[in-house]
Amino acid sequence: MFFAKYLKLKTMKKLNSSMALLFFGLVIFMSCKQADNSNDNTNHSNNQKEQKMEQKTNVYELAINKAKDWDAFSDTRAKFVTVLGKEEATLNEGKWKPFFTFGEMDLQPILIGMTHWSSMEGFGEAGMRLMPQEEARNYFATFDPVVYGVLETVDGEPFNMETIKVEGSVVEFAVRTGKTPDAFGKNHAIFFESLKKYDGFKFHREFKYYEMNEQGMPVAQENTQAVLIVWESPEKFQAAASSIMQSPEAAAFMPLLEVKAYFAASPMK
């Protein structure tokens, strides 16, 4: 978090192809694998579905998009999410509106979306059904992708997305690459342990990060992780920022990172 003082941010590169093409490439890749679906009753709530999954279901789709026209984007997204929610492999879905980032970027057209899938296979198989549908085609035409990746928890434990959808909270979304092989070692652990002393800090979770190659295949990014850092409120998040920026823990850890993306955001209904 708060990387600007210590890091020169890497310019976010836009994906060369549309989100639809990337998703379609993943669909082709996953359709070659044998499916092994074990899903809960789709009439359960998102939270119930996540809590009942006994197997480790640590596949999370992260999409940060820039709307071409906000009204059209919002309308088509809502219709697409309705169709998406009918897929058994979809366990949860949420959206967040960013209010802070580094560098020169207009945040008004930016929206962060995250979807919890039962498995990579389930993700791909759902795409085979979703991509031909009008709701998907209409939605994908309304935005340009800023960041798109697939996440798996570093610790291998399931992550309940309801914990980052609490009204009034702040979620920091960051994707960063280590400049050294040990970037996510000792100094990393010390930094995140130090956050516990700040009023309003709730928790953080870290994820392996996959990007799509030119063929639309998910490829694990070397020495790269995504992180979610959660705060009770914007006021407590902002109050902690200055102290964290000036802390010795940040000074030791942050120069080891190259930031691919960073946004602080609020949950939306």
C-alpha positions as CSV (number, residue, x, y, z in Angstrom):
1,M,0.0,0.0,0.0
2,F,1.0,3.6,-0.4
3,F,3.8,2.8,-2.9
4,A,4.2,6.2,-4.5
5,K,6.9,7.6,-2.2
6,Y,9.2,4.7,-2.6
7,L,8.5,3.4,-6.1
8,K,8.4,4.6,-9.6
9,L,5.2,3.1,-10.8
10,K,5.2,0.9,-13.9
11,T,3.0,2.2,-16.6
12,M,-0.1,0.0,-16.8
13,K,-0.1,-1.6,-20.2
14,K,-3.5,-2.1,-21.7
15,L,-4.3,-5.5,-23.0
16,N,-3.8,-5.9,-26.8
17,S,-7.0,-7.8,-27.3
18,S,-10.5,-7.4,-26.0
19,M,-11.6,-9.1,-22.8
20,A,-13.9,-11.3,-24.8
21,L,-11.0,-12.7,-26.8
22,L,-8.9,-13.4,-23.7
23,F,-11.8,-15.1,-22.0
24,F,-12.5,-17.1,-25.1
25,G,-8.9,-18.2,-25.2
26,L,-9.2,-19.5,-21.7
27,V,-12.4,-21.2,-22.5
28,I,-10.7,-23.2,-25.3
29,F,-7.8,-24.1,-23.0
30,M,-10.1,-25.2,-20.2
31,S,-12.5,-27.2,-22.5
32,C,-9.6,-29.6,-23.1
33,K,-9.5,-30.6,-19.5
34,Q,-11.9,-33.0,-17.8
35,A,-14.4,-31.2,-15.6
36,D,-14.8,-32.2,-11.9
37,N,-17.7,-30.1,-10.6
38,S,-19.0,-30.3,-7.1
39,N,-21.3,-27.4,-6.5
40,D,-23.8,-26.2,-3.9
41,N,-27.5,-25.5,-4.5
42,T,-27.5,-22.4,-6.7
43,N,-30.4,-21.0,-4.7
44,H,-28.2,-20.4,-1.7
45,S,-26.8,-16.9,-1.0
46,N,-23.2,-16.1,-2.1
47,N,-22.0,-16.3,1.4
48,Q,-23.6,-19.7,2.1
49,K,-22.2,-21.1,-1.1
50,E,-18.7,-20.1,-0.2
51,Q,-18.9,-21.4,3.4
52,K,-20.2,-24.7,2.3
53,M,-17.5,-25.4,-0.2
54,E,-15.3,-28.1,1.6
55,Q,-12.7,-28.4,-1.2
56,K,-10.3,-25.6,-1.8
57,T,-11.8,-23.4,-4.4
58,N,-9.3,-20.6,-4.8
59,V,-9.9,-19.2,-8.2
60,Y,-10.8,-15.5,-8.4
61,E,-11.2,-13.5,-11.6
62,L,-10.1,-9.9,-11.2
63,A,-11.2,-7.4,-13.9
64,I,-10.5,-3.7,-13.7
65,N,-12.3,-2.0,-16.6
66,K,-12.6,1.5,-18.0
67,A,-16.1,2.3,-19.2
68,K,-16.5,3.9,-22.7
69,D,-19.9,5.2,-21.6
70,W,-20.8,4.7,-17.9
71,D,-24.5,4.3,-18.3
72,A,-24.2,1.8,-21.1
73,F,-21.5,0.0,-19.2
74,S,-23.5,-0.2,-16.0
75,D,-26.6,-1.3,-17.7
76,T,-25.0,-4.1,-19.7
77,R,-22.9,-5.2,-16.8
78,A,-25.9,-5.7,-14.6
79,K,-27.6,-7.9,-17.3
80,F,-24.4,-9.9,-17.7
81,V,-24.0,-10.4,-14.0
82,T,-27.5,-11.7,-13.8
83,V,-26.7,-14.4,-16.4
84,L,-23.3,-15.0,-14.8
85,G,-25.0,-15.7,-11.4
86,K,-26.9,-18.6,-12.9
87,E,-23.7,-20.5,-13.5
88,E,-23.2,-23.2,-10.9
89,A,-19.4,-22.6,-10.9
90,T,-20.0,-19.0,-9.8
91,L,-19.8,-18.7,-6.1
92,N,-19.7,-15.0,-5.5
93,E,-19.4,-11.7,-7.4
94,G,-18.7,-8.1,-6.3
95,K,-17.7,-4.6,-7.5
96,W,-15.8,-1.8,-6.1
97,K,-15.4,1.9,-7.1
98,P,-11.9,3.2,-6.8
99,F,-11.3,6.6,-5.2
100,F,-7.5,6.7,-5.2
101,T,-4.6,5.6,-7.3
102,F,-1.1,6.8,-8.2
103,G,-0.3,8.7,-11.3
104,E,-2.5,10.5,-13.7
105,M,-5.7,8.6,-14.1
106,D,-9.4,9.6,-14.3
107,L,-11.1,7.2,-11.9
108,Q,-14.7,8.2,-12.8
109,P,-15.0,5.5,-15.6
110,I,-13.1,2.8,-13.7
111,L,-14.8,-0.2,-12.0
112,I,-13.2,-3.1,-10.2
113,G,-15.0,-6.5,-10.5
114,M,-14.1,-9.8,-8.8
115,T,-15.7,-13.2,-9.2
116,H,-15.1,-16.3,-7.2
117,W,-15.2,-19.5,-9.3
118,S,-15.4,-23.1,-8.0
119,S,-12.4,-24.1,-10.2
120,M,-10.4,-23.1,-13.2
121,E,-12.4,-25.8,-15.1
122,G,-15.7,-24.3,-14.0
123,F,-14.5,-20.9,-15.1
124,G,-13.7,-22.2,-18.6
125,E,-16.8,-24.3,-19.0
126,A,-19.0,-21.3,-18.0
127,G,-17.3,-19.2,-20.6
128,M,-18.3,-21.7,-23.3
129,R,-21.9,-21.0,-22.4
130,L,-21.6,-17.3,-21.7
131,M,-19.6,-16.0,-24.6
132,P,-22.2,-16.7,-27.3
133,Q,-24.9,-14.9,-25.3
134,E,-26.1,-11.4,-26.2
135,E,-25.6,-10.2,-22.6
136,A,-21.9,-11.0,-22.8
137,R,-21.3,-9.5,-26.3
138,N,-23.1,-6.3,-25.3
139,Y,-21.2,-6.0,-22.1
140,F,-17.7,-6.6,-23.5
141,A,-18.3,-3.8,-26.1
142,T,-18.8,-1.1,-23.5
143,F,-15.3,-1.1,-21.8
144,D,-11.5,-1.2,-22.3
145,P,-9.7,-3.5,-19.9
146,V,-7.1,-2.0,-17.5
147,V,-6.2,-5.1,-15.5
148,Y,-7.3,-8.6,-16.0
149,G,-6.0,-11.6,-14.2
150,V,-6.9,-14.9,-12.4
151,L,-5.9,-15.3,-8.7
152,E,-5.2,-18.2,-6.4
153,T,-4.5,-17.8,-2.7
154,V,-0.9,-18.0,-1.8
155,D,-1.6,-19.9,1.4
156,G,-3.9,-22.4,-0.4
157,E,-6.9,-21.6,1.9
158,P,-10.3,-20.5,0.6
159,F,-11.1,-16.8,0.7
160,N,-14.6,-15.6,1.5
161,M,-15.3,-12.6,-0.7
162,E,-18.1,-11.4,1.6
163,T,-15.3,-10.1,3.9
164,I,-14.4,-7.5,1.3
165,K,-17.9,-6.4,0.4
166,V,-18.7,-4.8,3.8
167,E,-20.4,-1.4,3.3
168,G,-18.3,1.5,4.4
169,S,-15.0,-0.4,4.3
170,V,-11.9,0.3,2.0
171,V,-10.2,-2.4,0.0
172,E,-6.8,-1.8,-1.5
173,F,-6.2,-3.8,-4.7
174,A,-2.6,-4.1,-5.8
175,V,-0.6,-6.3,-8.2
176,R,3.2,-6.1,-7.7
177,T,6.3,-7.9,-9.0
178,G,9.4,-8.4,-6.9
179,K,12.6,-6.8,-8.1
180,T,14.6,-9.4,-6.2
181,P,14.0,-13.2,-5.7
182,D,13.4,-12.6,-1.9
183,A,11.1,-9.6,-2.3
184,F,8.3,-11.5,-0.7
185,G,10.4,-12.9,2.1
186,K,11.4,-11.4,5.4
187,N,10.8,-7.7,4.8
188,H,7.5,-8.5,3.2
189,A,6.4,-10.4,6.4
190,I,7.6,-7.7,8.7
191,F,5.8,-5.0,6.7
192,F,2.4,-6.7,6.8
193,E,2.8,-7.6,10.5
194,S,3.4,-3.9,11.2
195,L,0.0,-3.0,9.7
196,K,-1.7,-4.6,12.6
197,K,-0.8,-1.8,14.9
198,Y,-2.8,0.8,12.9
199,D,-6.3,1.7,13.9
200,G,-8.8,0.5,11.3
201,F,-6.6,-2.2,9.7
202,K,-8.7,-5.4,9.4
203,F,-6.7,-8.0,7.4
204,H,-4.8,-8.7,4.1
205,R,-4.8,-11.6,1.8
206,E,-2.3,-12.4,-0.9
207,F,-2.7,-14.3,-4.2
208,K,-0.7,-15.9,-7.0
209,Y,-1.3,-13.9,-10.2
210,Y,-2.0,-15.3,-13.7
211,E,-2.2,-13.2,-16.8
212,M,-3.4,-14.3,-20.3
213,N,-0.8,-14.7,-23.0
214,E,-1.4,-13.8,-26.6
215,Q,-3.2,-17.1,-27.1
216,G,-5.5,-16.4,-24.2
217,M,-3.9,-19.0,-21.9
218,P,-3.5,-18.3,-18.1
219,V,0.2,-18.0,-17.3
220,A,1.6,-17.6,-13.7
221,Q,3.6,-14.4,-13.5
222,E,7.0,-15.0,-12.0
223,N,7.6,-13.5,-8.6
224,T,4.3,-11.6,-8.8
225,Q,1.5,-11.4,-6.3
226,A,-1.8,-9.6,-5.9
227,V,-2.8,-8.3,-2.5
228,L,-6.0,-7.1,-0.9
229,I,-5.7,-4.9,2.2
230,V,-8.9,-4.1,4.0
231,W,-9.7,-1.1,6.3
232,E,-12.7,-0.3,8.4
233,S,-13.4,3.1,6.8
234,P,-11.9,5.7,4.4
235,E,-11.2,7.9,7.4
236,K,-9.0,5.3,9.2
237,F,-7.4,4.3,5.9
238,Q,-6.4,8.0,5.3
239,A,-5.3,8.5,8.9
240,A,-2.9,5.6,8.7
241,A,-1.3,6.5,5.4
242,S,1.2,9.1,6.5
243,S,2.6,7.0,9.3
244,I,2.9,3.9,7.2
245,M,4.6,5.9,4.4
246,Q,7.2,7.0,6.9
247,S,7.7,3.7,8.7
248,P,11.0,1.8,8.6
249,E,9.0,-1.3,7.6
250,A,7.8,0.4,4.5
251,A,11.2,1.8,3.7
252,A,12.7,-1.7,3.8
253,F,10.0,-3.5,1.8
254,M,8.6,-1.1,-0.8
255,P,11.8,-0.5,-2.8
256,L,11.8,-4.2,-3.5
257,L,8.6,-4.0,-5.6
258,E,7.5,-2.9,-9.0
259,V,3.8,-2.0,-8.9
260,K,1.7,-3.2,-11.9
261,A,-1.6,-1.8,-10.5
262,Y,-2.9,-0.1,-7.4
263,F,-6.3,1.2,-6.4
264,A,-8.0,2.0,-3.1
265,A,-11.8,1.3,-3.5
266,S,-15.1,1.2,-1.8
267,P,-17.6,-1.7,-2.2
268,M,-20.7,-1.1,-4.3
269,K,-24.1,-2.9,-4.1
